[in-house]
Amino acid sequence: MRRLYNNTITAKGSNLRQILERGNPGSVSPSSSLCGFRCRERALSGLSYDYREKLRNGLLQDLKLEDAVDLFSEMAQSRPFPSIVDFNKLLTAIAKMKKYGVVISLGEQMQKLGISHNLYTFNILINCFCRSSRLSLALALLGKMMKLGYEPSIVTLSTLLNGYCHGNRISDAVSLLDQMVEMGINLT
């Protein structure tokens, strides 16, 4: 299955995948001890980083969009599914690339796969809808979130305030702010 997955990668991404799996041929030999035993073991065995190592070791910071989508595919194919926290880390990394449509699409794929969203996931998606000027969809997702029993957090409400302001819906923003005060939310 892994070999079949690797063969489907485009030619552009295959060079990066080869470097990740086997190491850069122009770099230090696998037998050197610059990076310790695990590096030597990985280079000799030809194993690639799995999604857990990429998430745990902070390799998402320099991730390119194509690699992020490949990582999502790898996570979606693994059984059991990774935790929602792992998916949230990846969605957050893609959102930081300002690829809001991709985040929304991956969120929908998660739902189709039966991966339930948590409050943090809903906040990521609401933020992406707001930043892509689709405030009505952000509000619809807020409604769905609340139907599922999630109470909007200060992050959720602040994101919506920001969305209203960027959409030049200042009166709606003021109304939401008034509601937040009525709810007793500390704004300082």
C-alpha positions as semicolon CSV with decimal commas, in nm:
position;residue;x (nm);y (nm);z (nm)
1;M;0,000;0,000;0,000
2;R;0,283;0,241;0,088
3;R;0,456;0,174;-0,243
4;L;0,132;0,237;-0,434
5;Y;0,084;0,565;-0,246
6;N;0,441;0,677;-0,323
7;N;0,397;0,599;-0,693
8;T;0,099;0,834;-0,718
9;I;0,303;1,137;-0,613
10;T;0,372;1,387;-0,888
11;A;0,717;1,419;-1,035
12;K;0,759;1,760;-0,872
13;G;0,700;1,619;-0,524
14;S;0,896;1,299;-0,579
15;N;1,237;1,464;-0,541
16;L;1,142;1,601;-0,201
17;R;0,995;1,265;-0,100
18;Q;1,322;1,089;-0,205
19;I;1,528;1,330;0,002
20;L;1,302;1,275;0,303
21;E;1,313;0,897;0,262
22;R;1,676;0,836;0,168
23;G;1,852;1,156;0,258
24;N;2,015;1,403;0,025
25;P;2,276;1,213;-0,178
26;G;2,511;1,513;-0,168
27;S;2,504;1,536;0,210
28;V;2,692;1,361;0,488
29;S;2,704;0,984;0,465
30;P;2,456;0,783;0,672
31;S;2,734;0,627;0,876
32;S;2,846;0,960;1,020
33;S;2,730;1,029;1,372
34;L;2,640;1,397;1,330
35;C;2,272;1,338;1,398
36;G;2,293;1,031;1,618
37;F;2,180;0,673;1,594
38;R;1,822;0,739;1,476
39;C;1,945;0,936;1,177
40;R;2,188;0,659;1,081
41;E;1,921;0,394;1,133
42;R;1,669;0,586;0,922
43;A;1,917;0,651;0,641
44;L;2,021;0,286;0,627
45;S;1,672;0,143;0,646
46;G;1,522;0,384;0,390
47;L;1,225;0,459;0,618
48;S;1,048;0,790;0,579
49;Y;0,913;1,014;0,850
50;D;0,559;0,914;0,934
51;Y;0,298;1,178;1,006
52;R;0,346;1,142;1,383
53;E;0,713;1,236;1,363
54;K;0,640;1,531;1,135
55;L;0,378;1,662;1,378
56;R;0,580;1,589;1,691
57;N;0,910;1,729;1,563
58;G;0,763;2,057;1,442
59;L;0,828;1,986;1,075
60;L;0,503;2,165;0,984
61;Q;0,660;2,511;1,004
62;D;0,845;2,480;0,673
63;L;0,587;2,258;0,504
64;K;0,480;2,339;0,149
65;L;0,113;2,313;0,052
66;E;0,160;2,005;-0,167
67;D;0,343;1,828;0,115
68;A;0,073;1,930;0,363
69;V;-0,199;1,781;0,142
70;D;0,008;1,463;0,102
71;L;0,046;1,448;0,479
72;F;-0,331;1,483;0,520
73;S;-0,381;1,194;0,276
74;E;-0,136;0,982;0,473
75;M;-0,317;1,064;0,796
76;A;-0,658;0,989;0,641
77;Q;-0,536;0,649;0,518
78;S;-0,387;0,541;0,850
79;R;-0,582;0,320;1,087
80;P;-0,672;0,397;1,352
81;F;-0,717;0,760;1,256
82;P;-0,482;1,009;1,417
83;S;-0,624;1,217;1,698
84;I;-0,818;1,532;1,620
85;V;-0,528;1,723;1,777
86;D;-0,297;1,597;1,502
87;F;-0,544;1,700;1,231
88;N;-0,582;2,041;1,398
89;K;-0,205;2,094;1,391
90;L;-0,201;2,031;1,018
91;L;-0,506;2,249;0,950
92;T;-0,347;2,529;1,152
93;A;-0,024;2,503;0,951
94;I;-0,216;2,526;0,623
95;A;-0,423;2,819;0,752
96;K;-0,098;3,001;0,834
97;M;-0,010;2,963;0,464
98;K;-0,332;3,160;0,397
99;K;-0,476;2,867;0,199
100;Y;-0,819;2,898;0,358
101;G;-1,006;2,714;0,084
102;V;-0,779;2,413;0,127
103;V;-0,840;2,408;0,502
104;I;-1,216;2,423;0,448
105;S;-1,199;2,143;0,192
106;L;-0,990;1,923;0,423
107;G;-1,233;1,993;0,707
108;E;-1,516;1,868;0,485
109;Q;-1,315;1,557;0,396
110;M;-1,263;1,489;0,765
111;Q;-1,638;1,495;0,818
112;K;-1,692;1,256;0,525
113;L;-1,437;1,019;0,679
114;G;-1,624;1,028;1,009
115;I;-1,360;1,230;1,193
116;S;-1,554;1,449;1,437
117;H;-1,454;1,810;1,482
118;N;-1,385;1,955;1,824
119;L;-1,413;2,318;1,935
120;Y;-1,061;2,395;1,815
121;T;-1,138;2,252;1,468
122;F;-1,456;2,457;1,446
123;N;-1,257;2,770;1,540
124;I;-1,003;2,700;1,266
125;L;-1,278;2,654;1,008
126;I;-1,476;2,958;1,120
127;N;-1,157;3,164;1,097
128;C;-1,096;3,037;0,743
129;F;-1,452;3,121;0,636
130;C;-1,418;3,470;0,784
131;R;-1,080;3,533;0,622
132;S;-1,209;3,421;0,283
133;S;-1,503;3,665;0,313
134;R;-1,764;3,390;0,354
135;L;-1,914;3,514;0,678
136;S;-2,254;3,355;0,614
137;L;-2,087;3,013;0,603
138;A;-1,894;3,095;0,920
139;L;-2,224;3,172;1,093
140;A;-2,380;2,853;0,956
141;L;-2,088;2,656;1,097
142;L;-2,132;2,834;1,430
143;G;-2,495;2,716;1,430
144;K;-2,391;2,359;1,354
145;M;-2,127;2,374;1,626
146;M;-2,382;2,490;1,881
147;K;-2,632;2,221;1,774
148;L;-2,361;1,965;1,847
149;G;-2,333;2,104;2,200
150;Y;-2,022;2,319;2,169
151;E;-2,041;2,661;2,332
152;P;-1,858;2,934;2,140
153;S;-1,536;3,031;2,312
154;I;-1,381;3,375;2,330
155;V;-1,171;3,270;2,030
156;T;-1,484;3,183;1,831
157;L;-1,652;3,512;1,912
158;S;-1,339;3,720;1,852
159;T;-1,296;3,552;1,515
160;L;-1,653;3,641;1,423
161;L;-1,601;4,000;1,540
162;N;-1,296;4,019;1,317
163;G;-1,495;3,871;1,028
164;Y;-1,772;4,127;1,072
165;C;-1,521;4,413;1,077
166;H;-1,336;4,292;0,768
167;G;-1,671;4,253;0,593
168;N;-1,763;4,613;0,680
169;R;-2,053;4,490;0,891
170;I;-1,974;4,714;1,184
171;S;-2,330;4,724;1,321
172;D;-2,330;4,342;1,337
173;A;-1,993;4,352;1,511
174;V;-2,124;4,599;1,770
175;S;-2,433;4,382;1,822
176;L;-2,219;4,073;1,877
177;L;-1,999;4,268;2,115
178;D;-2,307;4,373;2,314
179;Q;-2,421;4,011;2,329
180;M;-2,077;3,906;2,453
181;V;-2,101;4,162;2,734
182;E;-2,452;4,036;2,823
183;M;-2,316;3,682;2,835
184;G;-2,062;3,799;3,088
185;I;-1,759;3,737;2,871
186;N;-1,456;3,924;3,003
187;L;-1,323;4,132;2,716
188;T;-1,010;4,261;2,886
